[in-house]
């Protein structure tokens, strides 16, 4: 049974993990019989957004605690996880990926990545274990692994694609129901809600991503 890590970044599209993307990831992994290890960094969120108004609420919340809502309490501190514990790793998107796992939402291509996120991605890459990035999360792959020239997609947004290429990766335009596979680096990406527009369309791409990740994990 493959043991797959799922990195969550909070709970909610505007300030954490995109809930549809995270849930679909968990669903397709479970359907394939994988053992799932949900994890998140134990840090404060950049901000907390009222999802009704789309505005900051002024609250303070913790990424690990908020991620536990999606994981139904079965969550690990990312600092405890090593590449040796996993066969593959998947990053759902949502603004949390660009706010809490890195600060791309604020700094763009000059962003920095959370140290535990960067460490685990580098460990997985060095061990030649596959990693999947969904929605906006491929910007993390570009920042951490840009020197290896990975092929990535976030769909077709020119601004974000340009930032990805400036960080060293090669952006490939892609439809919502498809994936881009970088065999050399064992990275699979899909646009998801970078394109949308509905959960069924997003599901098609995520299902393909999980299938490819599991095949690469062997």
N, C-alpha and C positions, 0 to 999 in steps of 0.2 A: 504493500500500500504506500503510495507516494505521500510524503509529508510536505504540505505546501503552506508557507507563511503568507498571511494577508495583512498588509500594513494599512492601518486606519489612521485618519488624521482628525478625528472628532466626529461629530454627528450632525450633518446638515450641509446642504450644497454651498451655502454662502460663507460658512466659517469652519467647515469640517469636511469629512468624507461625504461624497454624494451618495445618499442612502440607496437609491435604485442601483447604482453601479456596484456598491459594496454588497448588497443583498444578492444581486445576480451573480456576482463572483462566488459568493458562498454557496449559492444554490447549485451552480454548474460544477463546482468542485465536489460538493457532496454527492451529486448525481453520478459523478464519475468514480465515486468510492474513495476519494482522497481523504487523508487525515488533515484537518485544517488547524493551523495555529494562528489565531488572531493576535496582533500586537500593535503597539503604538508607543511613541516616545512619551516619557513622563515629564511633560513641559506645559506651561501655560499657553493657551491659544493666543494668537495675535490679537483677535477681537472676538466679540460675540455679537451675532447679527439677529435681530428680530426678523424671522422669516415671513411674517405677515407684511411688515412695512418695508423690508429690505434695507433697514437702517441699523447701525450699531446700537446696542442696548445699554452699553456701559458696564455690563456684568464682567466678572472674571470667571473663566472656566478652564479646566485642565484637560488636555488632549487625551490622555489615557482614560480618565474617568468618563469623558463624553463618548469615547470610542467603545467603552464597555456596554453602552446602550445597544449598539448594533450587534455586538458579540454576545449579547445576553449574559454578560458577566464573565464569560470565559475569555479573558484578555491577559496578555503578558506584557510586561515592560520590555520594550525593544532592547534595552541594555542587557537583558538576560539571554538574548538569542544570538547564536553564532551560525555561520553558514553550514557548519558541520551538523547542525540540528535539522536542516531542511534539505529537500530535494529541489525546490523552486520557491520563488517569491513573487507576489503580485501586489501592485499598488493601484487600488481604485482611485478615481479622481475626486473632483470637488475642489472648491477654493481652499480647503484645508491643506491639500497637497502643495499649493502655491503660497500658503500663508504660514502653515505650522510645520510642515516637513522641510520646507525651504522658504525663502522670502522673495521668490520670483514675482509675486503679486505687487511687491513694493519696489524691488530693485531691478527687475527684468534680468537681462543677461549678466548683470553684475551681482547676481544673487549669491548667497551662501546657503549651504545645505546643513540641516541638523546633523551634528557629529555622529549620532548613532545610526541615522539613515545612511549617511555617506559610508560609514564603516561597513555596514552589512551589505550594501550594494557592492562595494569593492571586494569584500570577502566572497560573495556569490560569484562575481565575475572571475576572480582569480581561481576559484574552484571549478570554473566552467559549468556552473549551474544556471538554469534559465531564470529570467526575470521578466515579468509582464508589467507594462505601464499603460494605464487607461486614462482617456480624457486629457487633462492638462498635466498629468503626472510625468509624461515623457520629458518635460523640461528638466526634471530631476536627473534622469538618465543622461541628458545632454550635458548637464553641468558636471556630473560625477565622472562620466565615462567619455566625454567629448574627445579626449586625446586618442581614443580608439576608433573614432569615426563611425559610430553606430548609425544604422538606418532606422529612422523613427518617423512616426506620424502623430499629428494632433488634428488631422483632417485637412483643412485648406486655408486656415486663417493666416494671412500673409505676415502679419506682425509677429505672431508667435513663432511661425515657421522660420522667419528671419532670425529671431533670437536664438532658436535652436541651432541654426547653421553657424551663427557667430560663435556659439559655444563649442563648435567642432563637429557636431553631428550632421548627418545628411537627412533633410526632411523629404518625405515622400507623400504627395497628396493621396488621400484615401477616403473612400465612402464610409458611412457609419456602420454598414453591415459587413465590413471587411477588416483585415489586419495587415500590418507590415511586419515581416519576419526578417530579422538580422541574424542569419545563420552564424556568421563569424563570431558575434558577441553573445549569441543565445538570448536575444531580446525580442519580445513580441509586443506590439503596440496597436491600439485601436482608438478611434476618435470619440466614441460614445457621445456624451452630451456636449462635446465641443461642436458637434453637428446636430445631434438629436434627430427628429424632434420629439419622438415618443419612446416610451419604455420598450415597446416591442422591437423597434428598429435598433435601439441601443443593445438590447438583449442578443440580437443576432451577432453583432461584432464581439461582444464579451464571450459568448459561447464559443466562437471560433478561437478567440485568444486562449481560453482555458484549454481547449482541445490541443492547440499547438504547444502550449507550455507543458502539458502532461506528456506529449510525445517527445519533446526535447529533454524532459526529465528522465525519460527512458524507463 
